[in-house]
Structures are given as C-alpha cells and as structure tokens.
Amino acid sequence: MLDIQRMNPNYFHPLQPEFEMNTRYYVEQKERDRENQSTFLFYQFKTDKGFVNPISVIPDGCIDILFCCDEQQPTANVCGSVLQSKSINLKAGYEYFGVRFLPKQETQNLNCPMSEMIEREVPLTDMISTGAAALEKVVNERDFHKRIQLFKQMIGSTIFASGNSSPSIIKYALNKIYLSKGNITINQLADETGYSTRYLRKQFEDNIGISPKLFSQIVRFQYSLYMLLKDHDYSIKDIIVENGYYDQAHLINEFKKFGNLTPTTFSKKMAISI
C-alpha cells in the first residue's frame, strides 16, 4: 500500500526518478524542521566515469539546490521546476549533493523572485551571500550526513530564517492542493479562502511562479508517478480512480504533457534503468 507519510502534505516529496535509477550510490534523507515548518529531501549520487547520456528531470513544483562536488571546478545551482521533461547535463565521474524543498517554504532571502525561477538554474553564489563559502565546505566534505549538517548551518539558516513568511493564503491553498492530490479547482480554492480567482492566480504566480491550476496538475502527476513506480500493488485503473482522472486517455495525456511518455512506457523505461 501507499506510504501514508508521502500522502501527508508535511512529508510529500515529488520524485525525480532518473536521479535514483540512472546514477550510482543514490541515497536520500527526509527531514522535517518543526520550528520553521520546513521539509527537506537531501540526496546524493555519483555519475559513472563513462556517463554520456543526459539525465531527464520532470515537473515537480519544487526548488532544488544541486552541488557538483568537483574539487577543481565545483558548482552549486538553485534550480526551479521545469514544466515538461527536460534533459540536463551532468559531469561524468563526479559526486552530486542536492536538497529539494517545496515552494510553500519561506524563500524570501533568495535574491530572485519565484516567478523568475521556473525552468531556470541560477548559481547559488548569485542568490545568497554565503553561497561561495558554503560551496567550498560542502564540496570538501565527503560524508553525506555531514554535508546535510553543513547545508542546514550555512544555507538553510539563511534561506529559511525565522521571520520570513509566505502569504497565509498561499500556505492554505498549497496544503489544500497537497491534501487533495491536486484534485481541487481554483474556483474551489476561491470559495474556501474568500478571495477572487484573479487574486489567487496573481499570488501563485508571484510566490510559486505558476498558476494554481498548473501547480495542481503537477502535484497530481507526481502522486500518480509515485503509485506507478513505487507501489506495484496498484493498477493503471487504480491510479486513475485514486487521483481523479476522468479516464485512461486523461491519465495518458497528462503523463505525455509532463513526462513525454505514457504511464506504461514510463514504467518500462524505469524498470530497464534499474
């Protein structure tokens, strides 16, 4: 059955399956910061020396900070969500350390509006003043768990500093979207919050970077993807019913829209990659 924590908005972490399936030594750790109500997914992997194929990333509605641990030419980029499957180039034979967080978390200390982060990668050093020092320390540290502690001390404390606050309407709407697995309309959100659909759409575009409708579709796609790849007790029919698709054609069209593949092809591709 499905992992209950993953269906809880406080623990929901969208997947980037090719990080896990097309690299070596993939590890991850989820953490919940109760004080700042922040949730992180830390991960680490290594590319093979003969690695030549690009990795595909898919829409997840999240922000990633990805470090390339090349001691000679280290990099760290803040990556906004893509809107459809996109290939990214990674260096062959190097270790990568990353952190993924949901957009409901406070990121006002990033020197870039969320509306400008969609489908972009921005150097960490351009985003926060401690970026250069953090990059050097994270790259030079070899232990995954110690890298996590360095991130929290040097970067997390800056980005998620207490006192920052997203508009309460955004927090409320995002929680509703996660709880409904993306099956909620902007009209329903407007009715529940008492704000107009126009105001809601403007708040989402300013704070999340995309419309509530598109964000909800991405959340639904990610929940469906988890059922498809992580829990084999569920059939395509179960996924359709559980996630509120009209029919199989609706599910297939959404997978093609965000992942460029049908659910069946997606599942076979990931199985071959393991």
Backbone bond lengths (Angstrom), bond angles and torsions (degrees), N, CA, C in turn:
res aa  C-N    CA-C-N  psi(-1)  N-CA   C-N-CA  omega(-1)  CA-C   N-CA-C  phi
1 M - - - 1.462 - - 1.523 110.43 -
2 L 1.330 115.93 167.57 1.455 120.51 -178.40 1.510 111.39 -66.53
3 D 1.321 116.60 145.43 1.454 123.48 173.06 1.526 108.77 -66.95
4 I 1.337 116.94 116.80 1.458 120.55 -175.65 1.516 111.04 -60.95
5 Q 1.335 117.88 -37.34 1.460 120.23 -179.18 1.520 110.98 -60.85
6 R 1.328 116.93 -35.94 1.454 118.71 -177.96 1.530 111.31 -70.54
7 M 1.315 117.80 -21.99 1.447 120.10 178.15 1.526 111.73 -88.00
8 N 1.329 117.41 -5.36 1.451 122.85 177.96 1.519 108.61 -88.41
9 P 1.348 119.65 130.32 1.462 120.15 -177.09 1.515 113.33 -61.29
10 N 1.340 117.83 -21.27 1.454 120.10 178.12 1.523 112.32 -76.33
11 Y 1.336 117.60 -14.09 1.454 121.26 -176.28 1.529 112.98 -126.07
12 F 1.320 116.71 2.19 1.462 121.00 -176.18 1.518 110.61 -66.99
13 H 1.316 116.67 122.78 1.463 121.37 176.97 1.516 109.25 -130.53
14 P 1.322 117.87 108.32 1.467 120.93 178.31 1.524 112.39 -58.73
15 L 1.321 114.71 155.40 1.462 121.77 -176.50 1.524 112.13 -93.84
16 Q 1.321 114.28 147.03 1.468 123.00 162.60 1.522 104.94 -125.20
17 P 1.333 118.16 81.80 1.468 121.34 -167.51 1.524 115.28 -60.49
18 E 1.325 118.97 -29.71 1.472 118.15 -177.41 1.522 112.48 -73.43
19 F 1.327 118.28 -22.77 1.466 119.46 171.98 1.523 109.81 -61.12
20 E 1.310 115.60 -40.41 1.456 120.87 -176.86 1.519 112.48 -80.84
21 M 1.329 117.33 -36.69 1.454 120.26 -168.97 1.522 114.26 -97.85
22 N 1.316 118.45 -20.65 1.466 120.43 -176.35 1.521 112.79 -114.08
23 T 1.334 116.57 19.71 1.462 121.15 177.04 1.528 108.44 -133.33
24 R 1.330 116.17 179.40 1.463 121.16 -179.27 1.522 110.18 -109.10
25 Y 1.315 115.28 152.57 1.469 122.73 171.85 1.525 113.07 56.33
26 Y 1.316 117.67 37.19 1.463 119.51 179.94 1.525 109.86 -69.31
27 V 1.326 116.25 128.65 1.466 122.46 174.48 1.519 107.62 -135.27
28 E 1.332 116.80 154.69 1.452 119.62 176.85 1.522 109.82 -147.59
29 Q 1.319 114.93 158.82 1.457 121.45 177.90 1.520 108.98 -146.85
30 K 1.326 115.98 128.11 1.462 121.25 178.19 1.519 108.99 -96.52
31 E 1.318 116.28 140.13 1.461 120.50 177.97 1.510 110.24 -138.38
32 R 1.325 114.19 143.55 1.464 121.66 178.44 1.521 108.54 -119.46
33 D 1.342 117.39 117.73 1.452 123.17 176.91 1.529 107.52 -92.48
34 R 1.326 115.75 101.52 1.465 119.77 -175.24 1.528 112.20 -67.44
35 E 1.331 116.70 -32.67 1.465 119.62 -177.48 1.520 111.18 -64.01
36 N 1.329 116.56 -46.41 1.457 120.63 -178.50 1.523 113.24 -100.18
37 Q 1.350 116.05 4.40 1.467 121.08 179.71 1.530 111.15 54.00
38 S 1.332 114.77 43.79 1.457 121.02 -179.08 1.520 110.21 -114.05
39 T 1.320 116.82 144.81 1.452 122.36 179.34 1.520 109.22 -124.70
40 F 1.322 116.60 131.88 1.460 121.57 -177.57 1.524 110.53 -124.21
41 L 1.313 116.33 147.09 1.454 121.90 166.39 1.523 106.48 -117.49
42 F 1.326 116.30 109.33 1.460 121.46 175.37 1.521 108.40 -91.93
43 Y 1.324 117.32 141.98 1.463 120.17 179.81 1.519 109.87 -149.20
44 Q 1.323 114.41 161.15 1.463 120.60 -179.89 1.520 109.05 -152.08
45 F 1.328 116.27 142.59 1.463 120.53 177.28 1.522 108.67 -154.67
46 K 1.317 114.95 170.21 1.461 120.80 177.69 1.519 109.48 -131.79
47 T 1.314 116.60 140.19 1.460 121.03 175.41 1.525 109.68 -90.73
48 D 1.328 116.73 147.06 1.458 121.16 177.03 1.527 110.92 -66.54
49 K 1.320 115.89 155.01 1.476 120.27 177.26 1.517 111.24 -63.36
50 G 1.325 116.49 -30.81 1.459 119.99 178.79 1.510 113.06 -93.60
51 F 1.317 116.81 15.03 1.466 122.54 -177.28 1.528 110.22 -64.26
52 V 1.341 116.58 121.59 1.467 119.85 -178.96 1.529 112.01 -127.30
53 N 1.335 117.19 -26.06 1.457 119.26 -176.72 1.530 111.34 -81.08
54 P 1.315 117.70 136.39 1.456 119.21 177.47 1.523 111.28 -68.61
55 I 1.312 115.77 154.17 1.455 122.39 175.97 1.525 108.50 -89.74
56 S 1.323 116.71 138.50 1.461 120.61 176.56 1.526 109.67 -96.23
57 V 1.329 116.02 131.83 1.455 121.20 172.64 1.524 107.79 -109.12
58 I 1.329 115.43 152.77 1.456 120.79 -176.20 1.524 109.49 -124.58
59 P 1.330 117.73 163.00 1.461 120.44 179.51 1.531 111.86 -59.36
60 D 1.340 115.40 131.56 1.463 119.52 177.34 1.531 112.69 -137.73
61 G 1.325 117.67 -6.41 1.452 120.80 179.79 1.511 113.71 71.91
62 C 1.329 117.86 9.64 1.468 122.04 -174.67 1.528 112.13 -106.58
63 I 1.318 114.00 175.53 1.453 122.73 171.41 1.522 106.81 -118.40
64 D 1.333 117.05 132.06 1.463 122.31 175.97 1.516 109.43 -115.70
65 I 1.329 115.62 144.87 1.465 121.23 165.71 1.512 105.67 -114.13
66 L 1.325 116.91 116.46 1.460 122.18 -172.65 1.533 110.46 -117.88
67 F 1.327 115.25 120.67 1.459 122.92 179.34 1.525 109.72 -99.71
68 C 1.320 117.49 130.93 1.456 122.40 168.52 1.518 106.79 -98.11
69 C 1.335 116.32 115.50 1.466 121.32 -172.29 1.525 111.54 -88.54
70 D 1.319 115.65 56.23 1.459 123.74 173.31 1.530 106.98 -93.69
71 E 1.319 116.98 110.74 1.460 120.35 -174.20 1.525 112.70 -61.91
72 Q 1.323 117.55 -28.44 1.457 120.79 -179.36 1.525 112.03 -81.78
73 Q 1.326 116.59 -40.40 1.464 121.32 -179.63 1.531 110.32 -136.40
74 P 1.323 116.98 67.76 1.459 119.70 -178.32 1.532 111.53 -71.13
75 T 1.315 116.36 150.19 1.459 121.11 176.28 1.524 109.03 -138.69
76 A 1.311 115.17 155.98 1.465 121.51 172.39 1.510 107.06 -147.14
77 N 1.328 116.81 122.13 1.460 121.47 -178.10 1.523 111.05 -122.27
78 V 1.325 114.84 142.94 1.453 121.41 171.53 1.522 106.18 -92.60
79 C 1.332 116.58 120.54 1.467 121.96 -171.33 1.522 110.83 -115.13
80 G 1.313 116.28 121.35 1.455 120.78 174.59 1.514 110.73 -81.33
81 S 1.321 116.61 165.20 1.463 121.07 -179.87 1.522 111.27 -64.91
82 V 1.329 115.85 142.80 1.461 120.83 170.03 1.525 107.58 -84.69
83 L 1.326 116.58 164.93 1.461 121.03 -179.89 1.516 112.54 -106.01
84 Q 1.331 116.85 -10.29 1.453 122.36 171.02 1.521 107.47 -154.87
85 S 1.315 117.14 165.63 1.460 121.08 -176.71 1.527 111.33 -52.43
86 K 1.335 115.10 134.20 1.462 120.22 -175.54 1.523 109.12 -144.15
87 S 1.322 116.18 138.20 1.457 120.85 177.85 1.523 110.27 -84.54
88 I 1.348 115.72 137.09 1.462 120.57 174.79 1.526 107.80 -122.73
89 N 1.298 117.02 147.92 1.452 122.11 -178.45 1.528 110.40 -98.07
90 L 1.325 115.35 125.53 1.457 121.83 175.89 1.524 108.87 -113.42
91 K 1.325 116.95 152.47 1.457 121.09 178.26 1.524 110.38 -73.45
92 A 1.305 116.44 140.71 1.466 121.09 178.85 1.518 110.61 -76.60
93 G 1.345 115.96 136.36 1.450 121.21 173.29 1.513 115.69 80.27
94 Y 1.340 117.64 20.83 1.467 119.82 -178.67 1.526 110.67 -125.12
95 E 1.326 113.39 157.74 1.448 121.07 177.74 1.524 109.74 -90.98
96 Y 1.325 115.42 143.76 1.459 121.71 177.93 1.525 109.01 -124.00
97 F 1.310 115.49 140.22 1.461 122.22 176.76 1.521 107.60 -126.03
98 G 1.338 116.55 131.90 1.459 118.35 -177.23 1.510 112.86 -141.12
99 V 1.332 114.74 164.82 1.448 121.87 173.27 1.518 108.11 -137.89
100 R 1.325 115.75 136.17 1.466 121.57 -178.28 1.524 108.09 -120.52
101 F 1.321 116.15 133.69 1.459 118.48 178.34 1.521 110.79 -139.93
102 L 1.321 114.10 152.38 1.458 121.59 -177.93 1.520 110.49 -75.99
103 P 1.319 117.44 150.53 1.465 120.19 -174.85 1.516 114.67 -71.51
104 K 1.346 118.61 -9.64 1.463 118.10 179.08 1.526 111.07 -73.05
105 Q 1.326 116.99 -11.95 1.445 120.07 -178.73 1.527 110.62 -78.61
106 E 1.319 115.16 154.81 1.453 120.81 -173.38 1.527 111.50 -74.61
107 T 1.313 117.25 116.98 1.456 121.49 -178.46 1.522 111.73 -129.11
108 Q 1.332 116.41 29.10 1.459 118.85 -177.72 1.521 113.11 -65.91
109 N 1.338 118.02 -19.06 1.456 119.84 179.97 1.521 112.84 -80.49
110 L 1.316 118.09 -5.02 1.457 120.80 171.52 1.525 107.97 -75.92
111 N 1.315 116.11 131.47 1.460 119.74 -175.78 1.524 111.97 -82.27
112 C 1.325 115.35 49.52 1.458 120.09 178.28 1.523 108.13 -162.87
113 P 1.325 118.86 127.71 1.465 120.33 178.13 1.526 111.07 -63.59
114 M 1.333 115.96 147.12 1.454 120.23 179.57 1.527 111.70 -60.40
115 S 1.330 115.81 -29.23 1.466 119.34 179.17 1.523 111.92 -64.50
116 E 1.333 117.26 -20.03 1.461 121.36 179.69 1.526 112.99 -100.31
117 M 1.357 117.11 1.25 1.457 120.03 -177.55 1.524 113.37 -94.05
118 I 1.317 117.77 -16.35 1.466 120.13 -177.34 1.530 109.96 -60.96
119 E 1.343 114.95 127.78 1.471 123.43 179.33 1.532 112.96 57.50
120 R 1.333 115.93 31.25 1.473 119.82 177.94 1.522 110.26 -128.37
121 E 1.333 115.12 153.33 1.456 122.23 169.83 1.515 107.29 -121.08
122 V 1.326 116.01 126.03 1.456 121.54 -177.58 1.524 108.44 -122.74
123 P 1.341 119.00 131.15 1.470 119.69 178.79 1.525 111.61 -55.29
124 L 1.327 115.87 136.63 1.457 120.69 179.83 1.520 111.36 -57.82
125 T 1.324 116.49 -34.74 1.467 120.56 -178.99 1.526 112.22 -64.94
126 D 1.343 116.94 -21.33 1.469 120.17 176.42 1.523 112.11 -84.86
127 M 1.335 115.81 -13.73 1.462 120.22 -172.28 1.524 113.74 -98.91
128 I 1.338 116.51 -37.42 1.464 119.59 -179.83 1.524 109.68 -137.23
129 S 1.319 116.23 150.70 1.463 121.39 -174.44 1.524 112.66 -68.31
130 T 1.331 117.81 -26.83 1.463 120.86 -178.83 1.531 112.69 -90.25
131 G 1.324 116.67 8.80 1.455 120.56 -173.95 1.518 114.74 -59.45
132 A 1.325 117.83 -43.84 1.467 121.18 -176.36 1.524 111.42 -66.06
133 A 1.320 116.98 -45.34 1.462 120.84 179.99 1.519 110.88 -65.76
134 A 1.334 116.54 -40.49 1.464 120.87 179.15 1.523 110.99 -64.78
135 L 1.326 116.62 -41.81 1.462 121.40 179.41 1.518 110.62 -57.56
136 E 1.318 117.05 -47.37 1.464 120.96 -177.84 1.528 111.13 -63.09
137 K 1.319 117.30 -44.12 1.461 120.31 -176.71 1.525 111.80 -70.21
138 V 1.325 117.24 -41.70 1.454 120.26 -179.71 1.530 110.69 -64.41
139 V 1.311 117.36 -42.81 1.464 121.75 -179.34 1.527 111.59 -65.50
140 N 1.329 116.89 -40.00 1.468 120.45 -177.37 1.527 112.72 -75.74
141 E 1.318 117.13 -21.37 1.466 120.00 176.95 1.528 109.62 -80.20
142 R 1.328 116.93 135.59 1.466 120.68 -176.50 1.524 113.26 -97.10
143 D 1.317 117.44 -25.47 1.460 121.06 -172.92 1.531 110.62 -85.67
144 F 1.329 116.17 130.93 1.463 122.17 -177.57 1.527 111.80 -57.97
145 H 1.317 116.96 -47.31 1.464 120.68 -175.94 1.531 111.51 -69.89
146 K 1.301 117.09 -33.98 1.469 119.59 176.64 1.528 110.57 -70.86
147 R 1.330 117.00 -32.25 1.471 119.99 174.29 1.532 110.39 -63.23
148 I 1.317 115.90 -39.52 1.459 119.79 177.68 1.524 110.31 -60.09
149 Q 1.326 116.78 -45.56 1.460 120.17 179.56 1.526 111.62 -63.33
150 L 1.320 117.05 -39.34 1.466 120.46 177.43 1.522 110.87 -63.26
151 F 1.327 115.86 -42.04 1.465 118.88 179.17 1.522 110.44 -61.00
152 K 1.314 116.89 -47.29 1.462 120.40 -177.69 1.529 111.48 -63.02
153 Q 1.326 115.98 -38.85 1.461 119.93 -177.86 1.533 112.48 -73.63
154 M 1.332 116.50 -42.29 1.465 120.12 -170.36 1.524 114.02 -98.05
155 I 1.323 117.15 -25.79 1.463 119.88 -175.22 1.527 111.26 -119.26
156 G 1.329 116.02 -49.32 1.460 119.54 -178.51 1.514 112.37 -58.50
157 S 1.324 116.83 -40.33 1.461 120.28 -179.15 1.523 111.67 -66.77
158 T 1.331 116.89 -23.15 1.466 120.74 177.93 1.520 111.38 -85.65
159 I 1.331 116.21 -49.85 1.462 120.06 -177.16 1.518 111.70 -66.66
160 F 1.344 115.61 -42.96 1.459 119.89 -174.75 1.524 111.48 -105.75
161 A 1.321 116.27 37.97 1.461 120.62 -178.62 1.518 110.68 -60.14
162 S 1.331 115.86 141.54 1.462 119.81 178.31 1.515 109.26 -62.13
163 G 1.312 115.44 145.53 1.465 120.09 -177.91 1.505 111.66 104.99
164 N 1.347 116.59 -25.22 1.460 119.23 173.83 1.521 108.80 -73.76
165 S 1.296 116.85 147.72 1.464 118.20 -179.02 1.506 111.36 -157.00
166 S 1.324 116.22 123.75 1.450 120.52 171.11 1.525 108.19 -72.61
167 P 1.330 118.29 154.38 1.469 119.66 177.26 1.521 110.67 -54.33
168 S 1.323 116.48 138.47 1.468 120.57 -177.52 1.517 111.86 -59.24
169 I 1.331 117.01 -30.69 1.457 120.13 179.36 1.530 110.66 -64.25
170 I 1.340 117.26 -36.11 1.462 121.38 178.81 1.526 109.69 -67.70
171 K 1.323 117.12 -46.26 1.462 120.17 179.37 1.521 110.70 -59.37
172 Y 1.322 116.64 -45.04 1.455 121.05 -178.82 1.530 110.68 -63.91
173 A 1.328 116.13 -46.76 1.465 120.29 -177.82 1.528 111.41 -64.53
174 L 1.325 117.24 -41.16 1.455 120.43 179.44 1.528 111.17 -64.28
175 N 1.318 117.17 -42.25 1.457 119.54 177.51 1.525 111.15 -60.81
176 K 1.324 116.49 -40.44 1.462 120.39 177.48 1.523 111.27 -63.06
177 I 1.324 116.45 -40.67 1.469 120.96 179.26 1.525 110.33 -64.56
178 Y 1.339 117.76 -45.52 1.458 120.48 179.25 1.524 111.55 -64.05
179 L 1.320 117.44 -43.94 1.456 121.27 -178.44 1.525 112.21 -64.74
180 S 1.327 115.97 -33.11 1.469 120.10 179.58 1.518 112.06 -88.08
181 K 1.344 117.35 1.23 1.467 123.07 -176.53 1.527 110.86 58.10
182 G 1.318 115.77 34.58 1.460 120.95 178.14 1.510 114.15 85.81
183 N 1.313 117.40 3.49 1.466 120.31 -177.28 1.526 110.90 -98.64
184 I 1.305 115.13 65.70 1.456 121.28 176.58 1.521 107.63 -148.74
185 T 1.303 117.46 138.22 1.459 121.24 -176.70 1.528 110.04 -93.37
186 I 1.319 115.16 163.14 1.455 119.22 177.72 1.529 110.64 -65.41
187 N 1.334 117.08 -30.75 1.464 119.80 176.38 1.528 111.37 -65.85
188 Q 1.326 116.76 -39.12 1.459 120.36 176.70 1.521 110.99 -66.05
189 L 1.325 116.51 -41.21 1.465 119.99 177.19 1.523 110.80 -63.06
190 A 1.322 116.54 -40.19 1.459 120.63 179.09 1.529 110.58 -63.86
191 D 1.325 117.07 -42.16 1.465 120.96 179.24 1.528 110.89 -62.60
192 E 1.335 116.06 -41.19 1.466 119.55 -176.64 1.521 112.77 -74.11
193 T 1.329 117.52 -32.57 1.461 120.58 -176.87 1.519 112.92 -92.57
194 G 1.331 116.69 -21.63 1.454 119.74 -177.41 1.512 113.91 83.40
195 Y 1.323 116.90 7.08 1.466 121.87 177.80 1.523 109.61 -102.49
196 S 1.315 115.98 159.70 1.457 120.40 179.02 1.521 110.33 -74.30
197 T 1.323 116.37 157.03 1.468 120.53 176.84 1.523 110.25 -62.51
198 R 1.316 117.28 -35.14 1.468 120.56 179.30 1.523 110.91 -63.69
199 Y 1.340 116.34 -43.24 1.462 120.37 -179.98 1.532 110.49 -66.41
200 L 1.335 116.99 -42.55 1.459 121.10 178.27 1.525 111.48 -59.85
201 R 1.329 115.40 -44.90 1.456 120.24 -179.15 1.534 110.68 -62.34
202 K 1.324 116.55 -41.28 1.471 120.96 179.34 1.528 110.85 -65.37
203 Q 1.327 118.04 -41.73 1.458 121.67 178.67 1.524 111.45 -64.01
204 F 1.324 116.92 -40.18 1.463 120.20 178.10 1.524 110.88 -65.94
205 E 1.295 117.17 -44.84 1.462 120.00 -178.49 1.523 111.01 -64.13
206 D 1.341 117.28 -34.56 1.464 120.75 179.60 1.522 111.95 -75.62
207 N 1.341 117.58 -39.65 1.459 121.56 -171.44 1.523 114.32 -100.25
208 I 1.333 117.29 -27.43 1.465 121.24 -179.03 1.517 111.57 -110.47
209 G 1.331 116.34 -29.56 1.459 120.48 177.62 1.507 114.05 102.42
210 I 1.339 117.55 -14.33 1.456 121.48 179.68 1.529 109.23 -139.18
211 S 1.314 116.17 170.31 1.468 120.63 -178.10 1.524 110.48 -72.46
212 P 1.342 117.69 156.41 1.472 119.84 176.45 1.526 112.73 -60.82
213 K 1.336 117.70 -32.58 1.464 120.42 179.02 1.525 110.96 -64.55
214 L 1.322 117.19 -47.70 1.460 120.60 -179.63 1.521 110.97 -67.44
215 F 1.318 116.99 -40.49 1.461 119.75 178.06 1.523 110.46 -60.81
216 S 1.328 117.13 -42.35 1.466 121.40 179.22 1.528 111.09 -62.86
217 Q 1.320 117.23 -39.82 1.464 120.81 178.21 1.529 110.82 -63.31
218 I 1.329 116.91 -39.42 1.465 121.03 179.28 1.523 110.41 -66.03
219 V 1.331 117.19 -41.37 1.463 121.09 177.81 1.525 110.23 -61.79
220 R 1.322 117.40 -44.90 1.464 120.95 178.90 1.526 110.77 -62.55
221 F 1.317 117.59 -43.00 1.461 122.14 177.36 1.528 110.61 -58.91
222 Q 1.328 116.79 -42.87 1.460 120.01 -178.79 1.525 112.16 -67.86
223 Y 1.323 117.85 -41.00 1.465 119.97 176.17 1.524 109.90 -62.20
224 S 1.323 117.48 -41.69 1.470 121.46 179.19 1.517 110.82 -64.44
225 L 1.329 116.28 -39.92 1.462 121.54 179.28 1.522 110.90 -62.97
226 Y 1.318 116.00 -40.45 1.463 119.33 178.50 1.525 110.88 -61.83
227 M 1.325 116.69 -44.46 1.465 119.99 178.70 1.524 110.99 -62.28
228 L 1.323 115.96 -38.63 1.467 120.95 -177.50 1.527 112.23 -68.64
229 L 1.342 116.32 -43.76 1.459 120.64 -171.30 1.520 114.29 -96.74
230 K 1.330 116.97 -28.59 1.460 119.71 -171.47 1.518 113.97 -106.86
231 D 1.306 117.90 -19.36 1.458 119.85 -178.20 1.519 109.69 -132.10
232 H 1.330 115.51 101.18 1.463 120.72 -172.37 1.531 113.31 -83.52
233 D 1.343 116.81 5.57 1.465 119.83 175.55 1.521 111.73 -78.46
234 Y 1.336 117.01 -7.74 1.455 120.95 -174.33 1.530 110.96 -107.43
235 S 1.323 115.33 135.14 1.461 121.95 176.62 1.522 109.45 -90.32
236 I 1.335 116.27 172.02 1.462 120.83 175.96 1.532 109.89 -58.51
237 K 1.324 116.54 -39.13 1.462 120.08 178.76 1.522 111.02 -62.41
238 D 1.333 116.75 -40.96 1.468 120.89 178.41 1.529 110.44 -61.85
239 I 1.327 115.95 -42.06 1.465 120.46 -179.11 1.527 110.40 -63.36
240 I 1.320 115.93 -40.95 1.476 120.95 178.80 1.527 110.26 -60.65
241 V 1.319 116.58 -48.90 1.464 121.03 -177.19 1.525 110.95 -68.42
242 E 1.325 116.44 -46.47 1.463 121.35 -175.21 1.522 112.32 -62.88
243 N 1.322 116.97 -32.97 1.464 120.29 -173.07 1.530 114.04 -108.75
244 G 1.327 116.66 10.26 1.450 119.69 169.23 1.517 116.39 77.28
245 Y 1.341 117.76 24.94 1.464 119.70 175.06 1.519 109.30 -78.62
246 Y 1.323 116.25 150.98 1.462 119.94 -179.91 1.527 111.20 -68.05
247 D 1.332 115.23 -43.16 1.461 120.56 -177.58 1.524 108.50 -164.13
248 Q 1.328 116.53 -174.64 1.465 120.55 -177.64 1.526 111.66 -64.72
249 A 1.319 117.00 -36.37 1.469 120.17 179.46 1.523 110.98 -62.52
250 H 1.330 116.01 -38.29 1.467 120.85 178.74 1.526 110.41 -63.74
251 L 1.333 116.87 -44.47 1.465 121.72 177.55 1.522 111.14 -61.59
252 I 1.325 116.60 -47.37 1.467 121.13 -178.82 1.523 110.94 -61.51
253 N 1.323 116.79 -43.83 1.470 120.10 -179.41 1.520 111.54 -62.18
254 E 1.333 117.09 -38.10 1.462 119.15 -179.39 1.526 111.11 -71.42
255 F 1.333 117.52 -38.03 1.460 120.28 176.36 1.533 110.73 -64.71
256 K 1.320 117.13 -39.81 1.467 119.75 177.57 1.530 110.77 -66.25
257 K 1.325 115.68 -38.08 1.463 120.60 -179.00 1.527 111.19 -62.46
258 F 1.333 116.84 -44.29 1.460 120.26 -174.36 1.525 113.69 -97.95
259 G 1.342 116.98 -31.44 1.454 119.20 -175.58 1.511 115.51 -115.22
260 N 1.361 116.89 -3.10 1.469 122.54 -179.74 1.527 113.46 63.89
261 L 1.346 117.15 12.47 1.460 121.19 179.97 1.518 109.45 -139.28
262 T 1.336 116.35 156.61 1.461 120.21 171.54 1.532 108.04 -75.23
263 P 1.338 118.90 161.02 1.469 119.89 176.90 1.532 112.84 -55.66
264 T 1.330 117.34 -42.49 1.465 120.51 -179.06 1.515 111.36 -64.01
265 T 1.338 116.92 -45.70 1.463 120.51 179.42 1.521 110.79 -65.66
266 F 1.316 116.61 -39.10 1.457 121.85 177.93 1.528 110.20 -58.89
267 S 1.326 115.80 -47.50 1.457 120.96 -179.13 1.528 111.48 -63.20
268 K 1.337 117.30 -41.77 1.459 120.60 179.48 1.519 111.46 -67.07
269 K 1.338 116.88 -39.31 1.455 120.86 179.87 1.519 110.64 -62.90
270 M 1.319 116.45 -43.43 1.460 119.90 -179.82 1.522 111.76 -68.74
271 A 1.338 116.94 -34.66 1.470 120.50 178.60 1.519 110.50 -65.87
272 I 1.316 117.65 -39.22 1.465 122.51 179.00 1.517 110.66 -66.54
273 S 1.351 115.92 -33.46 1.456 120.45 -175.52 1.523 112.58 -74.41
274 I 1.344 116.71 -24.02 1.460 119.01 -175.71 1.536 111.22 -64.56
